[in-house]
Amino acid sequence: MDQKRIIILEDEIIVALDIKEILEELGYACQVFHDFHLALQALDTFNPQLAICDINIGEGPSGIDFVKQALQLKPQLAIIYLTAFSDRKIVELAGKTHPVNYILKPWSDHQIRVSVEMAFDQIFSVAQQSQKLGDLTQSELKILELIAQNKKSKEIADILFISEKTVKNHRYHISKKLNLSTENNSLLAFALSHFGYKNEA
């Protein structure tokens, strides 16, 4: 992977610059934005792999609104939310965008470092798995898309006019080809990260 690039969308300049300083000392390339629209433009010009985004960025669109638009433009963008809120409704809305982590204010330098390292571990893993998508058959890709829509094996079987056992066999073979664990929700997580957001309303 080339240089690790991060955009920081935060309306509090001191907070944004503190995070930028911490991350640049670790070798990350960072750009700070206070404006929703300028941050969206940076997706093309700066091409970040990760966005650290305050859920509440002042008046107008929220950080969640930014992330929704950003993922339409750059579906592989990893997200970390900054928040001082623990409001259930806000967290549920944010969760629908599948962030890799949350950083709660007031944060520590250690929390920033660990969250970003974990995010890039996941970014690297997803990039490796994405390369393996070329090994999947068209049927397997279609099943992954349906898994990302939270369809169960029985529903997928009905949609594709195949048996439920065939769907389960496909799921097993997809997991093996992608080197995913078959004992947890790793296949669902992979499907959501590659196909999920575009299928959400």
CYANA upper distance limits for C-alpha pairs under 8 A (distance plus 0.5 A):
  1 MET  CA    124 PHE  CA      8.12
  3 GLN  CA     28 TYR  CA      7.54
  3 GLN  CA     29 ALA  CA      7.53
  4 LYS  CA     27 GLY  CA      8.43
  4 LYS  CA     28 TYR  CA      5.87
  4 LYS  CA     29 ALA  CA      6.65
  4 LYS  CA     48 PRO  CA      8.01
  4 LYS  CA     49 GLN  CA      7.39
  5 ARG  CA     28 TYR  CA      6.51
  5 ARG  CA     29 ALA  CA      5.26
  5 ARG  CA     30 CYS  CA      6.38
  5 ARG  CA     46 PHE  CA      8.17
  5 ARG  CA     47 ASN  CA      7.77
  5 ARG  CA     48 PRO  CA      5.11
  5 ARG  CA     49 GLN  CA      6.23
  5 ARG  CA     50 LEU  CA      7.14
  6 ILE  CA     28 TYR  CA      7.59
  6 ILE  CA     29 ALA  CA      6.67
  6 ILE  CA     30 CYS  CA      5.31
  6 ILE  CA     31 GLN  CA      7.06
  6 ILE  CA     48 PRO  CA      5.65
  6 ILE  CA     49 GLN  CA      6.75
  6 ILE  CA     50 LEU  CA      5.36
  6 ILE  CA     51 ALA  CA      6.10
  6 ILE  CA     52 ILE  CA      7.72
  7 ILE  CA     30 CYS  CA      6.11
  7 ILE  CA     31 GLN  CA      5.41
  7 ILE  CA     32 VAL  CA      6.39
  7 ILE  CA     33 PHE  CA      7.80
  7 ILE  CA     39 ALA  CA      7.94
  7 ILE  CA     42 ALA  CA      8.47
  7 ILE  CA     48 PRO  CA      6.81
  7 ILE  CA     50 LEU  CA      7.04
  7 ILE  CA     51 ALA  CA      5.36
  7 ILE  CA     52 ILE  CA      6.74
  8 ILE  CA     16 ALA  CA      7.06
  8 ILE  CA     20 LYS  CA      8.11
  8 ILE  CA     30 CYS  CA      7.68
  8 ILE  CA     31 GLN  CA      6.70
  8 ILE  CA     32 VAL  CA      5.27
  8 ILE  CA     33 PHE  CA      6.51
  8 ILE  CA     51 ALA  CA      6.37
  8 ILE  CA     52 ILE  CA      5.28
  8 ILE  CA     53 CYS  CA      6.37
  9 LEU  CA     16 ALA  CA      7.97
  9 LEU  CA     32 VAL  CA      6.65
  9 LEU  CA     33 PHE  CA      5.35
  9 LEU  CA     34 HIS  CA      6.15
  9 LEU  CA     35 ASP  CA      7.89
  9 LEU  CA     36 PHE  CA      7.98
  9 LEU  CA     39 ALA  CA      7.37
  9 LEU  CA     51 ALA  CA      7.88
  9 LEU  CA     52 ILE  CA      6.74
  9 LEU  CA     53 CYS  CA      5.19
  9 LEU  CA     54 ASP  CA      6.69
  9 LEU  CA     57 ILE  CA      8.29
  9 LEU  CA     63 GLY  CA      8.24
 10 GLU  CA     15 VAL  CA      7.83
 10 GLU  CA     16 ALA  CA      6.22
 10 GLU  CA     32 VAL  CA      8.03
 10 GLU  CA     33 PHE  CA      6.95
 10 GLU  CA     34 HIS  CA      5.85
 10 GLU  CA     53 CYS  CA      6.72
 10 GLU  CA     54 ASP  CA      5.80
 10 GLU  CA     57 ILE  CA      6.60
 11 ASP  CA     16 ALA  CA      8.16
 11 ASP  CA     33 PHE  CA      8.21
 11 ASP  CA     34 HIS  CA      5.26
 11 ASP  CA     35 ASP  CA      8.15
 11 ASP  CA     54 ASP  CA      8.25
 11 ASP  CA     57 ILE  CA      5.79
 11 ASP  CA     58 GLY  CA      7.13
 12 GLU  CA     16 ALA  CA      6.82
 12 GLU  CA     34 HIS  CA      8.17
 13 ILE  CA     17 LEU  CA      6.56
 13 ILE  CA     34 HIS  CA      8.13
 14 ILE  CA     18 ASP  CA      6.56
 15 VAL  CA     19 ILE  CA      6.82
 16 ALA  CA     20 LYS  CA      6.65
 16 ALA  CA     32 VAL  CA      6.95
 17 LEU  CA     21 GLU  CA      6.54
 17 LEU  CA     32 VAL  CA      7.87
 18 ASP  CA     22 ILE  CA      6.84
 19 ILE  CA     23 LEU  CA      6.74
 19 ILE  CA    109 ASP  CA      8.48
 19 ILE  CA    112 ILE  CA      7.86
 20 LYS  CA     24 GLU  CA      6.45
 20 LYS  CA     30 CYS  CA      6.57
 20 LYS  CA     31 GLN  CA      8.03
 20 LYS  CA     32 VAL  CA      7.83
 21 GLU  CA     25 GLU  CA      6.72
 22 ILE  CA     26 LEU  CA      7.35
 22 ILE  CA    109 ASP  CA      7.41
 22 ILE  CA    112 ILE  CA      8.42
 22 ILE  CA    113 ARG  CA      8.17
 23 LEU  CA     27 GLY  CA      7.12
 23 LEU  CA     28 TYR  CA      6.00
 23 LEU  CA     29 ALA  CA      8.21
 23 LEU  CA     30 CYS  CA      7.92
 23 LEU  CA    113 ARG  CA      7.69
 24 GLU  CA     28 TYR  CA      5.39
 24 GLU  CA     29 ALA  CA      6.60
 24 GLU  CA     30 CYS  CA      7.27
 33 PHE  CA     38 LEU  CA      7.33
 33 PHE  CA     39 ALA  CA      6.23
 34 HIS  CA     39 ALA  CA      8.23
 34 HIS  CA     57 ILE  CA      8.22
 35 ASP  CA     39 ALA  CA      6.75
 36 PHE  CA     40 LEU  CA      6.94
 36 PHE  CA     61 PRO  CA      7.89
 36 PHE  CA     63 GLY  CA      8.49
 36 PHE  CA     66 PHE  CA      6.82
 37 HIS  CA     41 GLN  CA      6.88
 38 LEU  CA     42 ALA  CA      6.84
 39 ALA  CA     43 LEU  CA      7.42
 40 LEU  CA     44 ASP  CA      8.42
 40 LEU  CA     66 PHE  CA      8.01
 40 LEU  CA     69 GLN  CA      8.33
 40 LEU  CA     70 ALA  CA      6.78
 41 GLN  CA     45 THR  CA      7.16
 42 ALA  CA     46 PHE  CA      5.56
 42 ALA  CA     47 ASN  CA      7.16
 42 ALA  CA     48 PRO  CA      8.34
 43 LEU  CA     47 ASN  CA      5.34
 43 LEU  CA     48 PRO  CA      6.70
 43 LEU  CA     70 ALA  CA      7.99
 43 LEU  CA     73 LEU  CA      8.29
 43 LEU  CA     74 LYS  CA      7.77
 48 PRO  CA     77 LEU  CA      7.80
 49 GLN  CA     76 GLN  CA      7.96
 49 GLN  CA     77 LEU  CA      5.75
 49 GLN  CA     78 ALA  CA      6.71
 49 GLN  CA    123 ILE  CA      8.02
 50 LEU  CA     77 LEU  CA      6.11
 50 LEU  CA     78 ALA  CA      5.16
 50 LEU  CA     79 ILE  CA      6.31
 50 LEU  CA     80 ILE  CA      8.09
 50 LEU  CA    119 ALA  CA      8.15
 50 LEU  CA    120 PHE  CA      8.41
 51 ALA  CA     77 LEU  CA      7.56
 51 ALA  CA     78 ALA  CA      6.78
 51 ALA  CA     79 ILE  CA      5.54
 51 ALA  CA     80 ILE  CA      6.78
 52 ILE  CA     79 ILE  CA      6.54
 52 ILE  CA     80 ILE  CA      5.27
 52 ILE  CA     81 TYR  CA      6.27
 52 ILE  CA     82 LEU  CA      7.35
 53 CYS  CA     63 GLY  CA      6.42
 53 CYS  CA     67 VAL  CA      8.44
 53 CYS  CA     79 ILE  CA      7.78
 53 CYS  CA     80 ILE  CA      6.77
 53 CYS  CA     81 TYR  CA      5.43
 53 CYS  CA     82 LEU  CA      6.25
 54 ASP  CA     63 GLY  CA      6.05
 54 ASP  CA     81 TYR  CA      6.11
 54 ASP  CA     82 LEU  CA      4.89
 54 ASP  CA     83 THR  CA      6.40
 55 ILE  CA     62 SER  CA      6.54
 55 ILE  CA     63 GLY  CA      4.72
 55 ILE  CA     64 ILE  CA      6.33
 55 ILE  CA     81 TYR  CA      6.62
 55 ILE  CA     82 LEU  CA      6.59
 55 ILE  CA     83 THR  CA      6.24
 55 ILE  CA     94 ALA  CA      8.36
 56 ASN  CA     62 SER  CA      5.85
 56 ASN  CA     63 GLY  CA      6.20
 56 ASN  CA     83 THR  CA      7.78
 57 ILE  CA     61 PRO  CA      7.98
 57 ILE  CA     62 SER  CA      6.11
 57 ILE  CA     63 GLY  CA      6.44
 58 GLY  CA     62 SER  CA      7.79
 61 PRO  CA     65 ASP  CA      6.26
 61 PRO  CA     66 PHE  CA      7.54
 62 SER  CA     66 PHE  CA      6.96
 63 GLY  CA     67 VAL  CA      6.72
 64 ILE  CA     68 LYS  CA      6.73
 64 ILE  CA     93 LEU  CA      7.97
 64 ILE  CA     94 ALA  CA      6.44
 64 ILE  CA     97 THR  CA      8.32
 65 ASP  CA     69 GLN  CA      6.94
 66 PHE  CA     70 ALA  CA      6.47
 67 VAL  CA     71 LEU  CA      6.48
 67 VAL  CA     79 ILE  CA      8.14
 67 VAL  CA     97 THR  CA      7.68
 68 LYS  CA     72 GLN  CA      7.03
 68 LYS  CA     97 THR  CA      7.27
 69 GLN  CA     73 LEU  CA      7.09
 70 ALA  CA     74 LYS  CA      6.35
 70 ALA  CA     75 PRO  CA      8.01
 70 ALA  CA     77 LEU  CA      8.20
 71 LEU  CA     75 PRO  CA      4.89
 71 LEU  CA     76 GLN  CA      7.69
 71 LEU  CA     77 LEU  CA      6.96
 71 LEU  CA    197 TYR  CA      7.83
 72 GLN  CA    197 TYR  CA      8.31
 72 GLN  CA    198 LYS  CA      7.45
 75 PRO  CA    193 SER  CA      8.48
 75 PRO  CA    194 HIS  CA      7.89
 75 PRO  CA    197 TYR  CA      7.97
 76 GLN  CA    193 SER  CA      7.72
 76 GLN  CA    194 HIS  CA      7.70
 78 ALA  CA     99 PRO  CA      7.15
 78 ALA  CA    100 VAL  CA      7.01
 78 ALA  CA    119 ALA  CA      7.49
 78 ALA  CA    123 ILE  CA      7.43
 79 ILE  CA     98 HIS  CA      8.13
 79 ILE  CA     99 PRO  CA      5.18
 79 ILE  CA    100 VAL  CA      6.28
 79 ILE  CA    101 ASN  CA      7.65
 80 ILE  CA     99 PRO  CA      6.10
 80 ILE  CA    100 VAL  CA      6.30
 80 ILE  CA    101 ASN  CA      5.42
 80 ILE  CA    102 TYR  CA      5.97
 80 ILE  CA    103 ILE  CA      7.62
 80 ILE  CA    115 SER  CA      8.32
 80 ILE  CA    119 ALA  CA      8.38
 81 TYR  CA     99 PRO  CA      7.53
 81 TYR  CA    101 ASN  CA      7.10
 81 TYR  CA    102 TYR  CA      5.27
 81 TYR  CA    103 ILE  CA      6.59
 82 LEU  CA    102 TYR  CA      6.46
 82 LEU  CA    103 ILE  CA      5.32
 82 LEU  CA    104 LEU  CA      6.47
 82 LEU  CA    105 LYS  CA      7.46
 83 THR  CA    102 TYR  CA      7.75
 83 THR  CA    103 ILE  CA      6.85
 83 THR  CA    104 LEU  CA      5.64
 83 THR  CA    105 LYS  CA      6.36
 84 ALA  CA    104 LEU  CA      6.13
 84 ALA  CA    105 LYS  CA      5.37
 84 ALA  CA    106 PRO  CA      7.85
 85 PHE  CA     90 ILE  CA      8.29
 85 PHE  CA    104 LEU  CA      8.28
 86 SER  CA     90 ILE  CA      8.07
 86 SER  CA     91 VAL  CA      7.27
 87 ASP  CA     91 VAL  CA      6.73
 88 ARG  CA     92 GLU  CA      6.54
 89 LYS  CA     93 LEU  CA      6.72
 90 ILE  CA     94 ALA  CA      6.64
 91 VAL  CA     95 GLY  CA      6.42
 92 GLU  CA     96 LYS  CA      7.04
 93 LEU  CA     97 THR  CA      8.01
 94 ALA  CA     98 HIS  CA      7.85
 94 ALA  CA     99 PRO  CA      7.89
 95 GLY  CA     99 PRO  CA      6.96
 97 THR  CA    197 TYR  CA      7.44
 98 HIS  CA    193 SER  CA      8.18
100 VAL  CA    119 ALA  CA      6.57
100 VAL  CA    122 GLN  CA      8.46
101 ASN  CA    115 SER  CA      7.07
101 ASN  CA    119 ALA  CA      7.99
102 TYR  CA    115 SER  CA      8.41
103 ILE  CA    107 TRP  CA      7.13
103 ILE  CA    111 GLN  CA      7.66
103 ILE  CA    112 ILE  CA      7.71
103 ILE  CA    115 SER  CA      8.02
107 TRP  CA    111 GLN  CA      6.85
107 TRP  CA    112 ILE  CA      7.74
108 SER  CA    112 ILE  CA      7.03
109 ASP  CA    113 ARG  CA      6.78
110 HIS  CA    114 VAL  CA      6.58
111 GLN  CA    115 SER  CA      6.47
112 ILE  CA    116 VAL  CA      6.66
113 ARG  CA    117 GLU  CA      6.60
114 VAL  CA    118 MET  CA      6.56
115 SER  CA    119 ALA  CA      6.66
116 VAL  CA    120 PHE  CA      6.75
117 GLU  CA    121 ASP  CA      6.70
118 MET  CA    122 GLN  CA      6.83
119 ALA  CA    123 ILE  CA      6.62
120 PHE  CA    124 PHE  CA      6.46
121 ASP  CA    125 SER  CA      6.71
122 GLN  CA    126 VAL  CA      6.54
123 ILE  CA    127 ALA  CA      6.61
124 PHE  CA    128 GLN  CA      6.79
125 SER  CA    129 GLN  CA      6.73
126 VAL  CA    130 SER  CA      6.41
126 VAL  CA    190 PHE  CA      8.17
127 ALA  CA    131 GLN  CA      6.97
128 GLN  CA    132 LYS  CA      7.33
129 GLN  CA    133 LEU  CA      7.21
129 GLN  CA    178 LEU  CA      6.31
129 GLN  CA    179 ASN  CA      8.47
130 SER  CA    134 GLY  CA      8.33
132 LYS  CA    136 LEU  CA      7.86
132 LYS  CA    177 LYS  CA      7.73
132 LYS  CA    178 LEU  CA      6.70
133 LEU  CA    141 LEU  CA      8.39
133 LEU  CA    178 LEU  CA      8.15
135 ASP  CA    177 LYS  CA      7.85
136 LEU  CA    140 GLU  CA      6.31
136 LEU  CA    141 LEU  CA      6.84
136 LEU  CA    174 ILE  CA      7.62
136 LEU  CA    177 LYS  CA      8.07
137 THR  CA    141 LEU  CA      6.77
138 GLN  CA    142 LYS  CA      6.68
139 SER  CA    143 ILE  CA      6.74
140 GLU  CA    144 LEU  CA      6.72
140 GLU  CA    170 HIS  CA      6.84
140 GLU  CA    171 ARG  CA      8.24
140 GLU  CA    174 ILE  CA      7.15
141 LEU  CA    145 GLU  CA      6.83
142 LYS  CA    146 LEU  CA      6.84
143 ILE  CA    147 ILE  CA      6.58
143 ILE  CA    156 ILE  CA      7.54
143 ILE  CA    167 VAL  CA      8.20
143 ILE  CA    170 HIS  CA      8.31
143 ILE  CA    171 ARG  CA      8.26
144 LEU  CA    148 ALA  CA      6.71
144 LEU  CA    191 ALA  CA      5.97
144 LEU  CA    195 PHE  CA      8.09
145 GLU  CA    149 GLN  CA      7.09
145 GLU  CA    191 ALA  CA      7.09
145 GLU  CA    195 PHE  CA      6.23
145 GLU  CA    196 GLY  CA      7.92
146 LEU  CA    150 ASN  CA      7.20
146 LEU  CA    151 LYS  CA      6.12
146 LEU  CA    156 ILE  CA      7.14
147 ILE  CA    151 LYS  CA      5.69
147 ILE  CA    152 LYS  CA      7.49
147 ILE  CA    156 ILE  CA      8.47
147 ILE  CA    188 LEU  CA      6.74
147 ILE  CA    191 ALA  CA      6.81
147 ILE  CA    192 LEU  CA      8.33
148 ALA  CA    188 LEU  CA      6.87
148 ALA  CA    191 ALA  CA      5.37
148 ALA  CA    192 LEU  CA      5.25
148 ALA  CA    195 PHE  CA      6.39
148 ALA  CA    196 GLY  CA      5.24
148 ALA  CA    199 ASN  CA      8.26
149 GLN  CA    192 LEU  CA      8.42
149 GLN  CA    196 GLY  CA      6.97
149 GLN  CA    199 ASN  CA      7.07
149 GLN  CA    200 GLU  CA      8.36
150 ASN  CA    188 LEU  CA      8.43
151 LYS  CA    155 GLU  CA      6.30
151 LYS  CA    156 ILE  CA      6.65
152 LYS  CA    156 ILE  CA      6.71
153 SER  CA    157 ALA  CA      6.59
153 SER  CA    164 GLU  CA      6.38
153 SER  CA    167 VAL  CA      6.50
153 SER  CA    168 LYS  CA      7.16
154 LYS  CA    158 ASP  CA      6.80
154 LYS  CA    163 SER  CA      8.48
154 LYS  CA    164 GLU  CA      5.87
155 GLU  CA    159 ILE  CA      6.70
156 ILE  CA    160 LEU  CA      6.56
156 ILE  CA    164 GLU  CA      8.18
156 ILE  CA    167 VAL  CA      7.58
157 ALA  CA    161 PHE  CA      6.12
157 ALA  CA    162 ILE  CA      5.38
157 ALA  CA    163 SER  CA      5.89
157 ALA  CA    164 GLU  CA      5.63
157 ALA  CA    166 THR  CA      8.28
157 ALA  CA    167 VAL  CA      6.67
158 ASP  CA    162 ILE  CA      7.16
158 ASP  CA    163 SER  CA      8.23
162 ILE  CA    166 THR  CA      7.03
162 ILE  CA    167 VAL  CA      7.81
163 SER  CA    167 VAL  CA      7.08
164 GLU  CA    168 LYS  CA      6.79
165 LYS  CA    169 ASN  CA      6.67
166 THR  CA    170 HIS  CA      6.67
167 VAL  CA    171 ARG  CA      6.64
168 LYS  CA    172 TYR  CA      6.72
169 ASN  CA    173 HIS  CA      6.74
170 HIS  CA    174 ILE  CA      6.50
171 ARG  CA    175 SER  CA      6.68
171 ARG  CA    187 LEU  CA      8.43
172 TYR  CA    176 LYS  CA      6.81
172 TYR  CA    182 THR  CA      7.51
173 HIS  CA    177 LYS  CA      6.62
174 ILE  CA    178 LEU  CA      6.64
175 SER  CA    179 ASN  CA      6.35
175 SER  CA    180 LEU  CA      5.32
175 SER  CA    181 SER  CA      7.18
175 SER  CA    182 THR  CA      6.88
175 SER  CA    187 LEU  CA      6.86
176 LYS  CA    180 LEU  CA      6.70
176 LYS  CA    181 SER  CA      8.42
180 LEU  CA    186 SER  CA      6.64
180 LEU  CA    187 LEU  CA      7.14
181 SER  CA    186 SER  CA      6.63
181 SER  CA    187 LEU  CA      8.15
182 THR  CA    186 SER  CA      7.77
182 THR  CA    187 LEU  CA      8.03
185 ASN  CA    189 ALA  CA      6.69
186 SER  CA    190 PHE  CA      6.52
187 LEU  CA    191 ALA  CA      6.58
188 LEU  CA    192 LEU  CA      6.55
189 ALA  CA    193 SER  CA      6.61
190 PHE  CA    194 HIS  CA      6.81
191 ALA  CA    195 PHE  CA      6.08
191 ALA  CA    196 GLY  CA      6.82
192 LEU  CA    196 GLY  CA      4.32
192 LEU  CA    197 TYR  CA      7.28
193 SER  CA    197 TYR  CA      7.98
195 PHE  CA    199 ASN  CA      7.56
196 GLY  CA    200 GLU  CA      7.32
